[in-house]
Amino acid sequence: MNKVSRRDFLRTLAATTLFTVFGKTSAPGSFSPDEPFEMLVVGDSLIWGQGLDERDKFYNLTADWLRHDAFGKHREVNLAVKAHSGATIRFDPNEAAKYRAAGRDENYFYKGEVNVSTPSIWKQVETAAAEYQLRGQVRGADLVMLSAGITDISVEGVLNPFEDPEKLKPLVEEVCQKRVRELLEHISKFNPDARIALIGYYSMISPRSSRSAVFNAWLEILNIPNLLQGFVNNPLIRPLVFGKLFKRAMIRSEIWKTESDRQLIKAVDQHNAKVGRRQAIFISPNFSDENAVEAPKTLLFRMRKNGSVEDPQFHDRKADCKTAFKDLELKTGIKYALKRCTVAAVGHPNRAGSRSYFEAIKGMLSSVLNDPIK
């Protein structure tokens, strides 16, 4: 992503202000089949497609399907992608204060693979709305696809084996129901004609995950020296050091999947009840225990033993993370863990996983896309 100039920022701000004052004029579900179809993608690293080439990301597969097959004839599709790795639902107040002190706006962009929290998903929605207005696209998007929730907790927070698993449930409820419900309302405000597709998550660690490989990934993320890794990650020491930790992380992973699905569905239902129509839909991937991290039929990127990740973006991301984090710390004083950014694709859908997500999305959208939102 490119940095936003002061002039572009002021134009965007003005457009957002005009949009807020004058609102939208079209009736729900009233887009013309002869007009370009507007597709907006907002959210975190899941929907961004961390580690994937652009052609393999499931939002891109969805856009191609919309262009060529979904409507029974070719349809022009305008794809706007605001999602990026690390995006939280709202801008963290502490980071916001440091941005203001540095004279930096939240719309300051780093490359999408760099997992920083800004622009928040909230801001992504507003920025897209302003850009639609500048183009004269007063009704916003026809389809908004998003994923949101896990970055407000963090993957480490979800899997943390040192915390009581039951304490995860109220946190998931706060994030995936309350905050996501508010986000759906925010999206609807700027895109009242749009179908909103909320994409669900998956269980990261399962009983089918290789304990040795998971332990290796954990040690790599913690930046443990290779010599020490070899000492602790062996059949004699591993069960003593990692056995109980793995089990607790696996339990928390399953809680995350079950509770995030339940709370995201509640957020969708509550939103639809409030607007009086089925505007939002929830789409869950068809992942099983066999598809989890380091499972026999995993659909997720693996960590290699040398500390690299098997995704095609690894080397570019490593360089981009280093550049971005140096700039972020120098300009704002905000420090992020470089190694976590470098290996951020671990546990994200690989090409096959992205294709599986797309098939779930296509199956759900096929049944609702041509119906008015009512």
N, C-alpha and C positions, 0 to 999 in steps of 0.2 A: 504494500500500500504506500501511497505517496503522502508526504506531508502536506497539510492544507495551508494555502496562503491566507494572509489576513483578508485580502479582497474576497476570496472564495468563502471564507468563514462568514464575513459580513453579509454576503449575498444569501448564504444559507440561512443565517439568523433572520434576515428580513423576510425570506420566504416562509420560514416557520411561523413567524409572527402573523403574517397575512393569513396563513392557513388556519391558525388558531382563531383568528377573528372572524373569518368568513366561512370556514367550514367547507363541507362538500355538498354537491348539489344533486348527485345521482341517487336513484332508488336502490335499495339492497338487491344485489344479484342482477344488475341491469347492464352488464358489459355487453358490447356488441361482438358477435362472432367474427365480424370482418375487421375488427380492430386488433392491433398487436396485443398479445396476452402478457400482462405484467406479472412477473414472478420475483418475489423478494425473499432473500435468505438472510436471517439474522440469528445470532446465537453464539455458542461456544465452539470448542475444538471438535466436538462430535459432528456437528453439521458443517463445519468448515472443511472437514475431511483431513484431519492432521496426518501428515506424512504421505498423502496420496498425490499422484499427478492429477492435474486439473480434469483430464478426460475421464478419470475413474471415480471422481467424487459423486456421491449419490444425488446431490442436488443437480449436478450436470447431467447425469443419466436421466433424471426426472425431466429436466428442461428439454432434452433431445426427444424423449417420449412425447411430451406435450407438442413439440413442433411437428412430429411426423405421424403419430398414431392416435393420440388421445381423443382428438376431435373428428376422426374419420377422414381428415384431409390435412394438407399442410397448413400450419398456423404459425405466424411470426410470433416469437417469444422474446421478450426483453427480460434478460436476467440481471438482477441487481444483487450483488453479494456484499453484505456488510459484516457478516460473521467473521470471527477470527479466534485463534487459540487463546484460551485464558479468560475470555470475556465473562464478567460477572453480570448479574441482572442490573444492579445499580453500581454507581461509582462509590468505592469505599471512602467514607468521610475523611479518614486520615490521609489517604493518598490525594484526595481532592484538595485538601488544605496545602499539601506540598506542591501540587500543580499550580495552585493560585499564587503561592509565594514565589514560584519560579516564572510566573507570567505565562504559563502554558495552559492551553485550552484542552478539554477532555478529548476533542477530536484530533489530537495529535496522533498520527498513525505510525506504527511500526509494521513490518511485514507480517502477514497473516499467520505464519508458522511460529512466530515469537509469542510465547504465552504470557502476555501482560493483560491486566484486567480491563484496560481501556482501549477504545471506546466501549463503555458498558452496552449491554443489549438495549437498555432503555434509550441511550443516545443513538445507537444504530437505527432504531425505529424513527427517531426524530430527524436524523440526517437524511434518511431515505425519503421521508415525507417532504422535506424541503427541496430535495432534488427533483422529485416528481412535480412539485409546484413550479420550479424553474423551467421545466419542460412543458408546462401547461397540462400535465396529467393530473387533473384535479381530483380524481377518485382514488388515487393511490394504486395499490396492487390488486390483482385478481386472486393471487395465491401468495400467502406468506408461510414459509416453512421455517421452523425454529427448533432449537434444542436449548434448554436452559435449566439450571439447577445445580449440577454437580460442582461447578466452579465456585459457587457460594459456600460450599462445604470443603471442597478440594478432594482429590482422589486419596491423598494421604489421610485426610480426615475421615473419609468413608471407611478405609481399610485399617485404620489405626488399631493394632492388636492390643495396645496397652490400655484401652478404654472399654468400659462396660458396653457390650453390644446394644443393650436396651436403651442406652442414652442416645443412640443414633436416631431412633424413631421420632421423637419430638422435633429434632432438628430437620429431618426430612419433611415433616409436616409443615414446619414454618417456611421452608424454602420452596418445596415443590407444590404446595397448595396455596399458601398466602401470597408469597412473592410472585409466583408464576401466574396466579389469578389476576393480580394487579398488572402484570406485564401483558396478559391477554387483553385486558381492558384498554391499556395504552396502545396496543397494536390496532385494536378495533376503532379507537378514536380517529386514527389517521388513515385507516384502511377499512371503512365500514362495509364496503362491498366484498371484501376479500374472504375467501375460505382460508382459515388458519389451521395449518397442519403442525401439531405439536409432536415432536419425535421423541420416543422413549429411549431409555438406556438399557443396559444388560448387566448380568452378574459377571463381574470381572474375573473372580477366582472361583473355581468349582472343585468338587472332589476328583475330577478328572485332570486337574492341572498338575503338572510335574512340580513336585516340591523342590527338587534340585534347581530347576530352571527359574522358578519364582524366587527362590532364595538368592540365586545369582543376580537376577534383575534388581532385587532389593539392595543387595550389597553394592551393585554398580551405582544405583541412584544415590546411595549414601556416600559414594566416593571412597569406599573401603579399598585399600591397596590390594593389588592382585595376589601378593604373597599371603596376606592374611585371608583373603577369600578362599584360596586353595586349602588353607589350614582348617577353616570352619565348615566349608561346604563339601563335606565328604560323608559317606554312609555311617561313620562312627560318631562324628561330632554333630552333624546336621539335626538328627532327631532331638538331641539334648538342647541345642540352641534354638532351633526353629520350629520344632514340632507343635508346641502349644500356640506359638505366635501364628503359624500358618492356619491352624484350626480356627482361631478367633477371627483372623482376617477373612477367612472363607465364610464364617457365620455372618460377619458384618456385610460382606459382599452380597449375600443372599437377602439380608434385610434391606439393603439398598435397592436391589432389584424389585422386591415385592412391595416395599413401602413407596418407592418413587413412582412405580406404576399406579398404585392406589391413589396417591395424593395428586399426581398429574391428571388422572381421570377425574378426580373430584374438582380440580381447578377448571377443567374443561366443562364439566356439567354445571358448575356454579356460574361460569361465564355465560354459557348458552341460556341458562335460566334467566340471567339478568338482562340479556339483550333480546330474549324472547324468540330465538331461532337457533338452529344448529349451525352456528358459524364456525366453531372450533371442533376439530376432531383429533383424537389421540391415535398415534400409530406406534405400535410396539414391534421391535425386530423379532424374527423367529429364531433366536439363538437358544441353544441348549447347553447343558453342561459340557458337551463334547466340543463346543465352540469357544470356551472361555480361554483366558490367558494360558499359554503353554499346555493346552489340552491336545489330545491326538488330532482332532479336526478343528483346531483353532481358526477363527475368522479374524484374528487380531494380530497386529504386528508383534514380533518377538524381539527380545533383547539378545544380542550376540555376547559371547563370553569376553570379547575384547572391549566391551563397553559401548559399542556402536549399536544401532538399531537397523533392522533389515529394510526399513522404508526408503524409497528413492529420494526423499528430501533430506536425509540425515546430514550429509556434508554441508549443503547450503544452509540448513537450519543452524548447524553448529556455528558457522561463521556469523550468521545474522543475529543469533542470540548474543554472541560475544559483543558485537558492535552495538546492538540495541541496549543491552544492560549497562555497558560502559557509559553510553550517552545518558541513560535514565538516571544512573547514580550521580553522574557529574552535574546534570542540570537540575535534578529535583531532590537528590539525596535518598531516593527509594532504591532499596537493594532487593534483588530477586536472586534465587539460587540458580546459577548458570547451568549446572549439570542437569537439573530438572527440566530446563528448557531444551537442552541438547537432546535428551532422550525422550522428549514429550510424546513421541508417536507410539511408544510402548503401550500396548493395551487398547489402541484405537483400531477400528476396522481396517483390515487390509483390502486388497482389490476384491477378493471373494466376499468379505464381510460387507463392503460397500454395495456390491451387487445384491446381496441378500436384503440389505436395508431398502434398496430401490424396489425390489420385488414386493416388499411389504407396503411401501408407499404407493406403488402403482396399483396394487390390489385394492387398497382403501380408496384412493382418489378416483379409480374407475367407476365406483358406485355412486359418487357424489358430485363429480366435477361438473357435469352438465345440468345438474339440478339447481334451480334458484335456491339461495340461502333463505330458508324460511322455517 
